[in-house]
């Protein structure tokens, strides 16, 4: 099951209690205080892990607690510090604090990123630390401080080089299965894909990129229609949008009109999506052997249009080569912008 949003409570460990103790040894009747300090509570971290793909592990576990610090003891022994809690999340996870009006705390968009969300409580001081020349037998110690508690909302936005968008049944799942080892569900009816799928397209040992198959969008998706509203956010993290068009839709609609509808949905959701590099691909050219339908469709576009048949494999290799070139260009451009 693919889960991309959850709410959980994370709590750092409490500090251990300081100890009240006095030295007791033979021939030393008044050895003085020797109570040790309590240990520090464990911190809570989130870490972006490449081997985690979904937030499913959080759906049945709303509370995540780090270990408490251990109390101090006699003979000036310090209590053990509590172990830190490191919570692995998928790369691309955003952490929001729901108690602070959904404030974004961190965007874990790089593999291996590790960020502390809650600090553990400091351990209490033992009575040894309170001894002075005028107060030689303190009979009290500090309790440890409580660890911080945070109610957070985790939102996963998939990170992929290529994001496949288009109307339901345009052939996105078939294309992904042709290009990679991913095996999305494929059928001859709309909304076959109910959750995003990632696939690694490997042209050779040194050239590869990640493609995401996103559930079919329909008109009104940005306001809740269909399935698209749940997955539009994943398109924000893609470098390039591949808009897949069915050359002969089942509902007899015009491919060019379908393209305009999806473009409108992307822009309605976020203006940033409208600025992304886009490649238009017409699929299922195998059903148009004489190419007459294809000619009419191409006339309606002012930009270059690529053609493939995901079912037969025609044009797939050429498309993947072009996508890899475009991805490399986008990476270079993004590095320039960062500089």
C-alpha positions in Angstrom: 0.0 0.0 0.0 1.3 3.4 -0.9 0.8 6.0 1.8 2.1 9.5 1.3 0.7 11.5 4.2 0.5 10.7 8.0 0.3 12.4 11.3 2.4 11.2 14.2 3.6 12.3 17.6 7.3 12.2 18.3 8.8 12.6 21.8 12.4 12.9 22.9 13.5 11.0 26.1 13.2 12.5 29.5 16.4 13.3 31.5 17.2 10.9 34.3 16.7 11.8 37.9 19.8 12.9 40.0 20.7 10.7 43.0 20.7 11.5 46.7 23.4 9.4 48.2 26.1 9.7 50.9 29.5 7.9 51.0 29.5 5.0 53.4 32.8 3.3 54.1 34.5 1.7 57.1 36.4 4.3 59.2 34.8 7.1 57.2 31.5 7.8 59.0 30.9 11.1 57.3 32.1 10.7 53.7 29.8 13.4 52.3 27.4 13.4 49.4 28.2 11.2 46.3 24.9 11.2 44.3 25.6 11.1 40.6 23.7 13.0 37.8 21.0 11.6 35.7 21.6 10.7 32.0 20.4 12.9 29.2 17.2 11.8 27.3 17.6 10.6 23.7 17.0 12.9 20.8 14.6 12.3 17.9 15.9 12.5 14.3 14.4 12.0 10.9 16.7 10.4 8.2 16.1 10.3 4.5 16.6 6.6 3.5 16.8 5.4 -0.1 15.5 1.9 0.9 12.1 3.3 2.2 9.5 4.0 -0.4 6.3 4.8 1.5 5.1 6.1 4.9 3.2 2.8 5.5 5.2 2.0 8.6 3.7 5.1 10.3 0.0 4.3 9.6 -0.4 2.0 12.5 2.0 3.6 14.9 1.1 7.1 15.9 3.6 7.5 18.7 7.4 7.4 18.4 9.4 7.9 21.6 13.2 8.1 22.2 14.7 6.4 25.2 14.7 8.1 28.6 18.0 8.9 30.4 18.8 6.6 33.4 18.9 7.9 36.9 22.2 8.6 38.6 23.4 6.5 41.5 25.8 6.5 44.4 29.6 6.7 44.2 29.2 9.6 41.8 27.9 7.3 39.0 26.3 9.1 36.1 23.2 7.6 34.7 23.3 6.3 31.1 22.2 8.6 28.4 19.1 7.5 26.5 19.5 6.2 23.0 18.6 8.6 20.2 15.7 7.6 18.0 16.5 7.8 14.3 13.3 7.5 12.2 13.9 6.5 8.5 11.6 8.1 6.0 11.5 8.1 2.2 13.6 10.7 0.3 11.3 13.6 -0.5 9.5 13.6 2.9 8.5 17.0 4.3 8.0 17.4 8.0 5.4 19.9 9.3 4.6 20.9 12.9 0.8 20.8 13.2 1.0 22.8 16.5 2.7 25.7 14.8 0.1 26.2 12.0 1.6 23.6 9.8 5.1 25.1 9.9 7.5 23.3 7.5 10.4 22.1 9.7 12.5 20.3 7.2 12.4 19.0 3.6 14.3 15.7 3.5 15.0 15.9 -0.3 18.6 14.5 -0.3 19.5 10.8 0.5 21.2 10.5 3.9 19.9 13.8 5.3 19.5 13.5 9.0 17.8 16.3 11.0 17.0 16.5 14.8 13.4 17.3 15.4 13.2 16.9 19.2 16.0 17.4 21.8 16.2 15.1 24.8 15.8 16.4 28.3 18.9 17.2 30.4 19.6 14.8 33.3 19.0 16.1 36.9 22.0 16.9 39.1 22.8 14.6 41.9 23.3 15.9 45.5 27.1 15.8 45.1 26.9 19.0 42.9 25.0 20.9 45.6 27.7 20.4 48.3 29.4 23.6 49.5 31.6 24.6 52.5 28.5 25.8 54.3 26.1 23.1 53.0 28.0 19.8 53.4 25.0 17.4 53.4 22.5 18.4 50.8 19.6 15.9 50.9 18.0 16.7 47.6 18.7 16.3 43.8 17.1 17.5 40.6 14.6 15.6 38.6 15.5 15.3 34.9 13.9 17.7 32.4 11.2 16.3 30.1 12.1 15.7 26.4 10.4 17.8 23.8 7.1 16.5 22.2 6.0 17.4 18.7 2.9 16.6 16.7 4.1 16.4 13.1 2.6 15.8 9.7 4.7 13.8 7.2 4.1 14.5 3.5 5.9 12.5 0.9 6.6 14.1 -2.5 8.2 11.6 -4.8 11.5 12.6 -6.4 11.9 11.5 -10.0 13.7 12.8 -13.1 10.6 12.1 -15.3 6.9 12.4 -14.3 4.4 10.7 -16.6 1.1 12.6 -16.8 -2.0 12.3 -19.0 -5.6 11.2 -19.1 -6.6 7.8 -17.7 -5.8 4.9 -20.0 -3.3 6.9 -22.0 -0.7 4.1 -21.6 1.5 5.4 -18.9 1.8 2.1 -17.0 2.6 0.2 -20.2 5.3 2.7 -21.1 6.9 2.4 -17.6 6.8 -1.4 -17.8 8.5 -1.2 -21.2 11.3 1.1 -20.1 12.1 -0.4 -16.7 11.6 -3.5 -14.4 8.6 -1.9 -12.7 5.4 -3.8 -13.0 2.5 -1.5 -12.6 -1.0 -2.8 -13.0 -2.2 -2.7 -16.6 -5.7 -3.1 -17.9 -8.0 -1.7 -20.7 -10.1 0.5 -18.4 -9.4 3.9 -16.8 -7.9 4.5 -13.4 -5.9 1.2 -13.4 -3.1 2.9 -11.6 -4.2 3.8 -8.0 -0.9 4.8 -6.6 2.4 6.3 -8.0 4.9 3.8 -9.4 8.7 4.4 -9.8 10.9 2.8 -12.3 14.6 3.1 -13.1 15.3 3.4 -16.8 18.8 2.0 -17.5 20.2 2.7 -20.9 23.6 1.3 -20.1 25.8 0.9 -17.0 26.5 4.7 -16.7 23.3 6.2 -18.0 20.1 5.9 -16.0 17.2 8.0 -14.7 14.1 7.6 -12.6 10.6 7.7 -14.1 7.3 8.0 -12.1 4.0 6.8 -13.4 1.3 9.0 -11.8 -2.4 8.2 -11.6 -4.5 9.5 -14.5 -5.7 13.1 -14.2 -9.1 14.4 -15.3 -10.6 17.8 -15.7 -11.1 19.3 -12.2 -8.4 17.2 -10.6 -6.9 20.3 -8.8 -10.2 20.8 -6.9 -10.8 17.2 -6.0 -12.1 15.4 -9.1 -10.9 11.9 -9.8 -7.7 10.6 -8.3 -5.3 13.4 -9.4 -5.7 15.7 -6.4 -3.9 13.1 -4.2 -0.9 12.9 -6.5 -0.5 16.3 -8.2 2.0 17.1 -5.4 4.3 14.4 -6.7 4.7 16.1 -10.0 6.3 19.1 -8.2 9.5 17.1 -7.6 10.0 15.9 -11.2 12.6 17.6 -13.4 10.7 17.0 -16.6 7.0 16.3 -17.3 6.2 13.8 -20.0 2.7 14.4 -21.2 1.4 11.1 -22.8 -1.5 11.4 -25.2 -3.7 8.6 -26.5 -3.8 8.9 -30.3 -7.3 7.5 -30.3 -9.0 7.9 -26.9 -11.8 5.5 -26.0 -14.2 8.4 -25.3 -13.5 9.8 -28.8 -12.2 13.0 -27.4 -9.5 15.1 -29.2 -5.9 14.4 -28.0 -5.0 18.1 -28.3 -8.0 19.0 -26.2 -7.0 16.5 -23.6 -3.5 18.0 -23.5 -5.0 21.5 -22.9 -7.2 20.1 -20.1 -4.3 18.6 -18.2 -2.2 21.7 -18.7 -5.0 23.7 -17.1 -5.1 21.3 -14.2 -1.3 21.6 -13.6 -1.4 25.4 -13.7 -4.5 25.5 -11.4 -2.6 23.4 -8.9 0.7 25.3 -9.0 2.2 27.9 -11.3 5.5 26.2 -10.8 4.3 23.2 -12.7 3.6 25.3 -15.7 7.2 26.4 -15.8 8.6 22.9 -15.9 10.2 21.4 -19.0 7.6 19.4 -20.8 7.8 16.7 -23.6 4.7 15.7 -25.5 4.5 12.0 -26.5 1.7 10.5 -28.6 1.1 6.9 -27.8 -0.6 4.0 -29.5 0.5 4.9 -33.0 0.2 1.2 -33.9 -3.6 1.8 -34.3 -2.9 4.4 -37.0 -0.9 2.4 -39.6 -1.3 5.0 -42.4 -0.4 7.9 -40.1 -3.3 10.1 -41.1 -4.6 10.6 -37.6 -1.1 11.4 -36.4 -0.6 14.1 -39.0 -3.8 15.9 -37.9 -2.8 15.8 -34.3 0.7 17.2 -34.9 -0.7 20.2 -36.8 -2.3 21.3 -33.6 1.0 21.6 -31.7 3.6 24.2 -32.2 6.3 22.2 -30.4 8.0 19.0 -31.2 6.0 15.9 -30.6 7.4 12.4 -30.1 5.6 9.3 -31.1 5.7 5.8 -29.7 3.7 2.6 -29.3 4.1 1.4 -25.8 2.4 -1.9 -26.7 4.8 -2.9 -29.5 7.8 -1.0 -28.3 8.2 1.2 -31.4 10.0 4.4 -30.6 10.6 3.5 -26.9 14.4 3.4 -27.2 14.6 6.7 -29.1 12.3 8.4 -26.5 14.4 7.1 -23.6 17.6 8.4 -25.2 16.1 11.8 -25.7 14.7 11.9 -22.1 18.2 11.1 -20.7 19.7 14.0 -22.7 17.0 16.3 -21.4 17.5 15.2 -17.8 21.2 15.9 -18.0 20.5 19.4 -19.4 18.1 20.1 -16.6 20.6 19.0 -14.0 23.2 21.3 -15.4 20.7 24.2 -15.5 19.7 23.6 -11.9 23.3 23.6 -10.8 23.9 26.9 -12.5 20.8 28.4 -10.7 22.1 27.2 -7.3 25.5 28.8 -7.9 
